[in-house]
Amino acid sequence: MKRFNIPLVAEGLTAYAIERQNGWERSQRKDAPTWMEQRRFWTDTILQGMARLDGQEPNPKLMERFDQELKSARGSAATVPASPKLQRGTIRALRNFVSALEATGDDRRRQVDVVRELLEDMSSHLPWAHAGNRLDLACDEAEHALRRMTAQMPIRFTRILLGGDAGPHWASGYASGTVTDAEAVQRTAIYQEAVRDYPEITSWPALCTVYVGGNQPSALGAVDASDFDLEIMNLAGDGFLKERGIRWTCGMYQMTVPGAQSAAAPEKTRTEEIQAEEVNPLLLGERPLEPDDLAIFELYASEDDCLTFCLDVLADEKTVFGRQLSDEREESYIMTYVVYDEGTGAVRDTMDVELRLPHDEKWFHCKLPDEVRAALKEKMDTFCLACFGEHLPGTPAQCQEEADASQMEPTM
């Protein structure tokens, strides 16, 4: 009996890829594959994995159809988005796929991680990021499956706490192997990140505890955790130690580790600030931006109680930015982003400007006057109401006031 409706999954993932292809993308590291290349890889990996778990040979025609449909839809204004039913069916199949991979008892974590990355990508696309299709549940299940599977691996690792839980400056995380002295702590990424974030600290109290996974009786029968293991463990945080299969082996080892402070540290910090400004320079035009210079184009992302909107710039670039960034001859164009913070109920005062080039990208920023921020908030609210039937989320206090007012209204 087949466990997966593979043609339905192929249809759903193709529809999703077309929606993202014809919309705006998240920024990507310069050295990383494009998001479309990533989505093709994720789709192919998932369809092949489902087929093999069902004892079938993968059907190459599914990916041929994927490529053809994306090519046909490129630049089309008549794209039909995936229906709620297709979304639910696709996500349900992905959840079942994760469960089936874990149930094999083999190390299928790379395949599970592919599903997790795809689901995370879906979470950045508002038409798919809603509770009705159980995407949030699918993301949680994939992350927890990775934790459980990693806890069953015969790996050796150390939990390191720097500075103590009380702070004021502290850090914690997992390191590969057995870390029991100050020199070993200094070689870990946890320590190196801490001294970079807090260069003023002259010494760090440290607490190291060694564990193994896979229910190993001692550290002797385990191997040092890999970078992939550590990525999963550090994402889980201290909750990883509660997973079945994790056993304490030795520690707690207490010590004091010297900080990285030096006479040159303040100058280095200032140099880094200057370099950061050079990487993301401030744009200043002949006049400040005005409300009519900007129009809402798309809700780009929703995460951490913040909504990121992509804008159209209607004014002359040289007038408001001080320079002409885009150039049709060089096939370059700009994308601008502003963030609405639900916690403050306001638009942030910085607009990011991305210059997209054929084989590169450059970033700039500019400051938004208060009247522009207020006007953008109204435009965002109108946009959300027109596209999604909902007002722009207010602050928690505003939401509570509206709820209280609703409860006080007379009823029939």
C-alpha positions as CSV (number, residue, x, y, z in Angstrom):
1,M,0.0,0.0,0.0
2,K,1.4,3.4,-1.0
3,R,1.8,5.9,1.8
4,F,2.2,9.0,-0.2
5,N,0.2,10.7,-2.9
6,I,3.3,11.7,-4.9
7,P,1.5,13.4,-7.8
8,L,-0.4,15.6,-5.4
9,V,2.8,16.6,-3.6
10,A,4.4,17.4,-6.9
11,E,1.4,19.5,-7.9
12,G,1.5,21.4,-4.6
13,L,5.2,22.0,-4.5
14,T,5.1,23.2,-8.2
15,A,2.3,25.6,-7.4
16,Y,4.2,26.9,-4.5
17,A,7.4,27.4,-6.5
18,I,5.5,29.3,-9.2
19,E,4.0,31.6,-6.6
20,R,7.5,32.4,-5.2
21,Q,9.0,32.7,-8.7
22,N,6.4,35.3,-9.7
23,G,6.6,37.3,-6.4
24,W,9.4,38.9,-4.4
25,E,12.2,36.9,-2.9
26,R,14.0,37.0,0.5
27,S,17.6,38.1,0.3
28,Q,20.1,35.4,0.0
29,R,23.8,35.1,0.8
30,K,26.1,35.8,-2.2
31,D,27.8,32.4,-2.0
32,A,24.5,30.5,-1.7
33,P,22.3,29.0,-4.5
34,T,19.3,31.1,-5.5
35,W,16.0,30.3,-3.7
36,M,14.6,28.9,-6.9
37,E,17.5,26.5,-7.2
38,Q,17.0,25.6,-3.5
39,R,13.3,24.9,-4.1
40,R,14.0,22.7,-7.1
41,F,16.5,20.7,-5.0
42,W,14.1,20.4,-2.1
43,T,11.2,19.3,-4.4
44,D,13.3,16.7,-6.2
45,T,14.8,15.3,-3.0
46,I,11.3,15.0,-1.4
47,L,9.7,13.3,-4.4
48,Q,12.5,10.9,-4.8
49,G,12.5,10.1,-1.0
50,M,8.8,9.5,-1.0
51,A,9.0,7.1,-4.0
52,R,11.8,5.1,-2.5
53,L,10.1,4.8,0.9
54,D,7.1,3.4,-1.1
55,G,9.4,0.9,-2.9
56,Q,9.1,2.7,-6.2
57,E,11.6,4.1,-8.7
58,P,11.4,8.0,-8.8
59,N,9.5,9.3,-11.8
60,P,11.7,11.8,-13.7
61,K,8.7,13.2,-15.5
62,L,7.5,14.9,-12.3
63,M,10.6,17.2,-12.3
64,E,10.4,17.6,-16.0
65,R,6.9,18.9,-15.5
66,F,8.1,21.1,-12.6
67,D,10.7,22.7,-14.8
68,Q,8.3,23.2,-17.7
69,E,5.5,24.7,-15.6
70,L,7.8,27.2,-14.0
71,K,9.2,28.2,-17.4
72,S,5.7,28.7,-18.8
73,A,4.6,30.7,-15.8
74,R,7.7,32.9,-15.7
75,G,6.5,36.5,-16.0
76,S,2.9,35.6,-16.3
77,A,0.3,37.8,-14.6
78,A,-2.3,35.0,-14.7
79,T,-0.8,32.7,-12.1
80,V,-3.4,30.7,-10.2
81,P,-2.3,30.3,-6.5
82,A,-2.6,26.9,-4.8
83,S,-6.0,26.3,-3.3
84,P,-6.4,25.8,0.5
85,K,-7.2,22.2,-0.2
86,L,-4.0,21.7,-2.2
87,Q,-2.0,23.4,0.5
88,R,-3.5,21.2,3.2
89,G,-2.9,18.0,1.2
90,T,0.7,19.0,0.4
91,I,1.6,19.9,4.0
92,R,-0.1,16.8,5.4
93,A,2.0,14.6,3.0
94,L,5.2,16.4,4.1
95,R,4.3,15.7,7.8
96,N,3.7,12.0,7.0
97,F,7.0,11.9,5.1
98,V,8.9,13.2,8.2
99,S,7.2,10.6,10.4
100,A,8.0,7.8,8.0
101,L,11.7,8.9,7.8
102,E,12.0,8.9,11.5
103,A,10.3,5.5,11.8
104,T,12.9,3.8,9.6
105,G,15.4,4.0,12.5
106,D,18.1,5.0,10.1
107,D,19.9,8.3,10.1
108,R,17.6,10.1,7.7
109,R,18.2,13.5,9.2
110,R,19.4,15.1,6.1
111,Q,16.1,14.3,4.3
112,V,14.2,15.6,7.3
113,D,16.2,18.7,7.3
114,V,15.3,19.3,3.6
115,V,11.6,19.2,4.6
116,R,12.3,21.5,7.5
117,E,14.0,24.0,5.2
118,L,11.2,23.9,2.7
119,L,8.6,24.4,5.5
120,E,10.6,27.3,6.9
121,D,10.7,28.8,3.4
122,M,6.9,28.4,3.1
123,S,6.5,30.3,6.5
124,S,8.0,33.4,4.8
125,H,5.2,33.4,2.2
126,L,2.0,34.8,3.6
127,P,-0.5,32.9,1.3
128,W,0.9,29.7,2.8
129,A,1.7,30.9,6.3
130,H,-1.7,30.5,8.0
131,A,-3.0,28.2,10.6
132,G,-5.7,26.6,8.4
133,N,-3.2,24.4,6.5
134,R,-1.2,23.3,9.7
135,L,2.1,24.7,8.4
136,D,3.1,25.8,11.9
137,L,2.5,22.3,13.2
138,A,4.5,20.8,10.4
139,C,7.5,23.1,11.1
140,D,7.4,22.1,14.8
141,E,7.2,18.4,14.0
142,A,10.2,18.5,11.7
143,E,12.3,20.4,14.3
144,H,11.3,17.9,17.0
145,A,12.0,15.0,14.8
146,L,15.5,16.3,14.1
147,R,16.1,16.6,17.9
148,R,14.9,13.1,18.7
149,M,16.9,11.5,15.9
150,T,20.0,13.4,16.9
151,A,19.6,12.3,20.5
152,Q,19.7,8.7,19.3
153,M,23.1,9.2,17.6
154,P,26.2,7.9,19.5
155,I,27.8,11.3,19.7
156,R,29.9,13.0,22.4
157,F,29.4,16.7,23.2
158,T,29.8,19.3,25.9
159,R,27.3,21.8,27.2
160,I,29.2,25.1,28.0
161,L,27.8,27.9,30.1
162,L,29.8,31.1,30.2
163,G,29.2,33.9,32.7
164,G,26.4,32.2,34.6
165,D,22.7,32.3,34.1
166,A,22.4,35.5,36.1
167,G,24.5,37.5,33.8
168,P,24.8,40.4,33.2
169,H,26.7,38.9,30.2
170,W,26.4,35.2,29.6
171,A,26.3,32.7,26.8
172,S,25.6,28.9,26.4
173,G,25.7,26.3,23.8
174,Y,27.1,22.9,22.7
175,A,30.6,22.0,21.6
176,S,31.9,18.9,19.9
177,G,33.8,16.3,22.0
178,T,35.0,16.6,25.6
179,V,35.8,20.2,26.7
180,T,37.1,20.3,30.3
181,D,39.8,23.0,30.5
182,A,40.1,26.7,29.7
183,E,42.2,26.3,26.6
184,A,39.6,23.9,25.1
185,V,36.9,26.4,25.9
186,Q,38.7,29.2,24.1
187,R,38.8,27.1,20.9
188,T,35.0,26.7,20.8
189,A,32.6,28.9,18.7
190,I,30.6,29.6,21.9
191,Y,33.5,31.4,23.6
192,Q,34.6,33.2,20.3
193,E,31.1,34.6,19.8
194,A,30.9,35.7,23.4
195,V,34.2,37.6,23.4
196,R,33.2,39.2,20.1
197,D,29.8,40.3,21.5
198,Y,31.2,41.5,24.9
199,P,34.9,42.5,24.3
200,E,34.8,44.5,27.5
201,I,34.7,41.4,29.7
202,T,38.1,40.5,31.1
203,S,37.3,37.0,32.4
204,W,34.5,34.5,31.9
205,P,33.4,32.0,34.6
206,A,32.8,28.7,32.7
207,L,30.9,25.5,33.5
208,C,31.3,22.5,31.3
209,T,29.3,19.3,31.4
210,V,29.9,16.3,29.1
211,Y,27.1,14.2,27.6
212,V,26.7,11.4,25.1
213,G,23.7,10.4,22.9
214,G,22.3,7.1,21.7
215,N,22.1,5.8,25.3
216,Q,25.8,5.1,25.2
217,P,27.1,3.8,28.6
218,S,30.2,6.1,28.4
219,A,32.0,8.6,26.3
220,L,34.4,5.9,25.1
221,G,31.8,4.4,22.8
222,A,30.8,7.6,21.1
223,V,32.2,9.9,18.4
224,D,32.6,13.7,18.5
225,A,29.5,15.5,17.4
226,S,29.6,16.9,13.9
227,D,28.8,20.4,12.8
228,F,25.4,19.2,11.6
229,D,24.7,17.6,15.0
230,L,25.7,20.9,16.7
231,E,23.5,22.9,14.4
232,I,20.4,20.9,15.5
233,M,21.4,20.8,19.1
234,N,22.1,24.6,19.4
235,L,18.8,25.3,17.7
236,A,17.0,23.2,20.3
237,G,18.9,24.9,23.2
238,D,18.8,23.4,26.7
239,G,15.7,21.4,25.9
240,F,17.9,19.0,23.9
241,L,19.2,17.6,27.1
242,K,15.7,16.3,28.0
243,E,15.5,14.1,24.9
244,R,15.5,10.3,25.3
245,G,19.0,8.9,24.7
246,I,21.0,11.7,26.2
247,R,23.2,10.6,29.2
248,W,25.5,12.6,31.4
249,T,29.0,11.2,31.5
250,C,31.2,13.7,33.5
251,G,31.4,17.2,34.9
252,M,30.5,19.9,36.0
253,Y,33.9,21.4,35.4
254,Q,34.3,24.9,36.8
255,M,37.0,27.3,35.6
256,T,37.7,30.9,34.7
257,V,38.5,31.7,31.1
258,P,40.3,34.9,30.2
259,G,38.5,37.4,27.9
260,A,39.9,38.7,24.7
261,Q,40.1,42.4,25.7
262,S,43.2,44.3,24.6
263,A,44.3,47.9,24.2
264,A,43.4,47.7,20.5
265,A,39.9,46.4,21.1
266,P,38.1,49.8,21.1
267,E,39.8,50.9,17.9
268,K,39.0,47.6,16.3
269,T,35.4,48.0,17.2
270,R,35.3,51.5,15.7
271,T,36.9,50.2,12.5
272,E,34.3,47.5,12.3
273,E,31.5,50.1,12.6
274,I,33.1,52.2,9.8
275,Q,33.3,49.1,7.6
276,A,29.7,48.2,8.4
277,E,28.6,51.7,7.3
278,E,30.6,51.3,4.1
279,V,28.9,48.0,3.4
280,N,25.4,49.5,4.0
281,P,25.8,53.3,3.3
282,L,23.3,55.9,4.2
283,L,21.4,57.5,1.3
284,L,20.8,61.3,1.4
285,G,19.0,63.1,-1.4
286,E,18.3,66.7,-2.3
287,R,15.1,66.4,-0.2
288,P,13.7,64.0,2.3
289,L,11.3,61.3,1.4
290,E,7.6,62.3,1.3
291,P,4.5,60.1,1.8
292,D,3.6,60.2,-2.0
293,D,7.1,58.9,-2.9
294,L,6.3,55.4,-1.7
295,A,3.6,52.8,-2.4
296,I,3.0,49.4,-0.9
297,F,3.8,46.6,-3.4
298,E,3.8,43.4,-1.3
299,L,3.8,41.9,2.2
300,Y,7.2,40.3,2.0
301,A,7.5,38.4,5.2
302,S,6.0,37.9,8.6
303,E,8.1,36.7,11.6
304,D,8.9,37.6,15.2
305,D,5.9,39.9,15.5
306,C,7.2,42.0,12.6
307,L,5.7,42.5,9.1
308,T,8.2,43.4,6.3
309,F,6.7,45.2,3.3
310,C,8.2,45.7,-0.1
311,L,7.6,49.2,-1.6
312,D,7.6,50.9,-4.9
313,V,9.6,54.1,-5.1
314,L,7.6,56.6,-7.2
315,A,10.0,59.5,-6.9
316,D,13.2,60.1,-8.9
317,E,16.0,58.0,-7.2
318,K,18.6,60.8,-7.5
319,T,16.3,63.3,-5.9
320,V,15.5,61.2,-2.8
321,F,18.6,59.0,-2.5
322,G,21.3,61.4,-3.8
323,R,22.3,59.0,-6.6
324,Q,20.8,56.9,-9.4
325,L,21.0,53.3,-8.3
326,S,19.2,51.3,-10.9
327,D,20.2,51.2,-14.6
328,E,18.1,49.5,-17.3
329,R,21.2,49.1,-19.5
330,E,22.9,47.1,-16.8
331,E,19.7,45.2,-16.0
332,S,19.8,46.5,-12.4
333,Y,16.9,47.5,-10.2
334,I,16.1,48.4,-6.6
335,M,13.9,46.8,-4.0
336,T,13.0,48.6,-0.8
337,Y,11.8,47.2,2.5
338,V,10.3,48.7,5.6
339,V,9.3,46.9,8.8
340,Y,6.1,47.3,10.8
341,D,6.7,46.3,14.5
342,E,3.5,44.9,16.1
343,G,5.1,45.4,19.5
344,T,5.3,49.2,19.1
345,G,2.5,49.6,16.6
346,A,4.8,51.8,14.4
347,V,6.8,51.6,11.2
348,R,10.5,51.5,11.9
349,D,12.5,54.6,11.0
350,T,14.9,52.9,8.6
351,M,14.2,51.7,5.1
352,D,16.5,49.1,3.5
353,V,17.3,49.6,-0.2
354,E,18.6,46.6,-2.1
355,L,20.3,47.1,-5.5
356,R,19.9,43.9,-7.5
357,L,22.5,43.4,-10.2
358,P,22.8,40.5,-12.7
359,H,25.3,38.6,-10.6
360,D,25.5,40.6,-7.3
361,E,23.6,42.8,-4.9
362,K,24.3,45.9,-2.8
363,W,22.6,47.2,0.2
364,F,21.9,50.8,1.3
365,H,19.6,52.4,3.9
366,C,17.8,55.7,4.4
367,K,15.9,57.3,7.3
368,L,12.2,57.8,7.2
369,P,10.6,61.0,8.5
370,D,7.9,60.6,11.1
371,E,5.2,61.8,8.7
372,V,6.2,59.2,6.1
373,R,6.2,56.5,8.7
374,A,2.6,57.5,9.8
375,A,1.5,57.6,6.1
376,L,3.0,54.2,5.4
377,K,1.2,52.7,8.4
378,E,-2.1,53.8,6.9
379,K,-1.1,52.4,3.5
380,M,-0.1,49.1,5.1
381,D,-3.5,48.9,6.8
382,T,-5.4,49.6,3.6
383,F,-3.2,47.0,1.7
384,C,-3.8,44.3,4.3
385,L,-7.5,45.0,4.4
386,A,-7.8,44.8,0.6
387,C,-5.6,41.7,0.1
388,F,-6.3,39.7,3.3
389,G,-9.5,41.1,4.7
390,E,-7.8,42.0,7.9
391,H,-6.5,45.3,9.4
392,L,-2.9,45.8,10.2
393,P,-2.2,44.2,13.6
394,G,-2.1,46.7,16.5
395,T,0.0,46.7,19.6
396,P,-0.9,44.2,22.3
397,A,-2.3,47.1,24.4
398,Q,-4.4,48.4,21.5
399,C,-5.8,44.9,20.8
400,Q,-6.7,44.6,24.5
401,E,-8.5,48.0,24.4
402,E,-10.4,46.9,21.3
403,A,-11.4,43.6,23.0
404,D,-12.5,45.5,26.2
405,A,-14.5,48.0,24.1
406,S,-16.2,45.1,22.2
407,Q,-17.2,43.4,25.4
408,M,-18.8,46.6,26.7
409,E,-20.9,47.1,23.6
410,P,-24.7,46.5,24.2
411,T,-26.0,43.3,23.0
412,M,-29.5,42.4,21.7
